[in-house]
Amino acid sequence: MQTERHAQILEERYGQGHEPKGIIWNAHIEHMMNHRSVRRFLPDGLPDGALETMVAAAQSASSSSNLHMWSVIAVTDPEVKSELYRVSGWGNPFIEDAPAFLLWVADQSRNNAISKAAGGSAIVHDYLDALVMATIDTALAAQNAALAAESLGLGVVYIGGMRNKSQEVADLLDLPGYSYVTFGMVVGYPAPEAQGRLRPRPSQDVVLHRDRYEADRAERISHYEGPFKRFRQDLGMKEKSFAEAVGYSANDLLYMDGRENLRATVEARGFKLR
Ligand SMILES: Cc1cc2nc3c(=O)[nH]c(=O)nc-3n(C[C@H](O)[C@H](O)[C@H](O)COP(=O)(O)O)c2cc1C
């Protein structure tokens, strides 16, 4: 049954009049739909067992061919956090403020070593798909960990900026070949002022196609400008339309902030991307 609270979640998530119908509510769904990135943290450390719980949730995600092609590095040492903040490009000060910073590593190093130790060529790891598989496994694991953290009252924010200087990050963390940090994840107890509104998403008719890709769906995203603008206004963010945000992310290499070198870095780290 949809309660008033559920209706409020849907309205915040989609904007009034764009809410999907027929959501089947339960505690798990409500929890997932309540997600928001947290960028202000209390100084308190993670409770005992939180990291292990997050990793157990991460390990319970599906894994391509059950090959477990990821690792996670939990950084709590303030000096290491500061170094990682520096290489992330300075835009994410909460890396230093929060008690824990997790680095999610797409990791073919174990399986590469196992194969070669048994006399194999590990030829499959020369192909692009080896990188894609490890990256997918990493993302699925991390998102399970994020949901687990949120269920414990913790907050998280992903940090894609860890790919800006990918080789420096790898050196700092002593990463083996055939691996790279896909993203970081800041974890801690949210500060009270961090509990803002949910960030709106485009309505479902933009992303949900039935039976085949329906090209006209792309046009329907124009409705998203309203909720996008209102959210930014409410948070006192600089005025910007969604189309402008997309344009910047697609047209301006400044947006990449070093990630344009990612191909060269992963190739230098062993992946051949054939
Ligand atoms: C892979 C990935 C990388 C991200 N990198 C950053 C980042 O470097 N800094 C940041 O503040 N937020 C980062 N985010 C958070 C997104 O900005 C956020 O998820 C998005 O704006 C939607 O907001 P919400 O998570 O509050 O719903 C990242 C999210 C993902 C999935």
Ligand as a Chemical Component Dictionary entry (heavy atoms), coordinates in Angstrom:
data_LIG
# 
_chem_comp.id                   LIG 
_chem_comp.type                 NON-POLYMER 
_chem_comp.pdbx_formal_charge   0 
_chem_comp.three_letter_code    LIG 
# 
loop_
_chem_comp_atom.comp_id 
_chem_comp_atom.atom_id 
_chem_comp_atom.alt_atom_id 
_chem_comp_atom.type_symbol 
_chem_comp_atom.charge 
_chem_comp_atom.model_Cartn_x 
_chem_comp_atom.model_Cartn_y 
_chem_comp_atom.model_Cartn_z 
_chem_comp_atom.pdbx_ordinal 
LIG C1  C1  C 0 30.570 6.508  -10.612 1  
LIG C2  C2  C 0 30.134 7.762  -9.899  2  
LIG C3  C3  C 0 31.046 8.773  -9.658  3  
LIG C4  C4  C 0 30.688 9.918  -8.939  4  
LIG N1  N1  N 0 31.623 10.855 -8.653  5  
LIG C5  C5  C 0 31.303 11.900 -7.865  6  
LIG C6  C6  C 0 32.321 12.828 -7.463  7  
LIG O1  O1  O 0 33.487 12.724 -7.848  8  
LIG N2  N2  N 0 31.961 13.841 -6.617  9  
LIG C7  C7  C 0 30.675 13.976 -6.167  10 
LIG O2  O2  O 0 30.409 14.902 -5.389  11 
LIG N3  N3  N 0 29.683 13.111 -6.536  12 
LIG C8  C8  C 0 29.981 12.084 -7.361  13 
LIG N4  N4  N 0 29.014 11.177 -7.719  14 
LIG C9  C9  C 0 27.643 11.325 -7.188  15 
LIG C10 C10 C 0 26.666 11.828 -8.250  16 
LIG O3  O3  O 0 26.894 13.188 -8.480  17 
LIG C11 C11 C 0 25.245 11.579 -7.725  18 
LIG O4  O4  O 0 25.032 10.202 -7.570  19 
LIG C12 C12 C 0 24.190 12.156 -8.680  20 
LIG O5  O5  O 0 24.288 13.555 -8.728  21 
LIG C13 C13 C 0 22.788 11.779 -8.226  22 
LIG O6  O6  O 0 22.568 12.258 -6.906  23 
LIG P1  P1  P 0 22.162 11.278 -5.715  24 
LIG O7  O7  O 0 23.208 10.204 -5.616  25 
LIG O8  O8  O 0 22.115 12.147 -4.484  26 
LIG O9  O9  O 0 20.822 10.725 -6.045  27 
LIG C14 C14 C 0 29.343 10.063 -8.479  28 
LIG C15 C15 C 0 28.416 9.050  -8.762  29 
LIG C16 C16 C 0 28.792 7.920  -9.465  30 
LIG C17 C17 C 0 27.766 6.835  -9.735  31 
# 
loop_
_chem_comp_bond.comp_id 
_chem_comp_bond.atom_id_1 
_chem_comp_bond.atom_id_2 
_chem_comp_bond.value_order 
_chem_comp_bond.pdbx_ordinal 
LIG C1  C2  SING 1  
LIG C2  C3  SING 2  
LIG C2  C16 DOUB 3  
LIG C3  C4  DOUB 4  
LIG C4  N1  SING 5  
LIG C4  C14 SING 6  
LIG N1  C5  DOUB 7  
LIG C5  C6  SING 8  
LIG C5  C8  SING 9  
LIG C6  O1  DOUB 10 
LIG C6  N2  SING 11 
LIG N2  C7  SING 12 
LIG C7  O2  DOUB 13 
LIG C7  N3  SING 14 
LIG N3  C8  DOUB 15 
LIG C8  N4  SING 16 
LIG N4  C9  SING 17 
LIG N4  C14 SING 18 
LIG C9  C10 SING 19 
LIG C10 O3  SING 20 
LIG C10 C11 SING 21 
LIG C11 O4  SING 22 
LIG C11 C12 SING 23 
LIG C12 O5  SING 24 
LIG C12 C13 SING 25 
LIG C13 O6  SING 26 
LIG O6  P1  SING 27 
LIG P1  O7  DOUB 28 
LIG P1  O8  SING 29 
LIG P1  O9  SING 30 
LIG C14 C15 DOUB 31 
LIG C15 C16 SING 32 
LIG C16 C17 SING 33 
# 
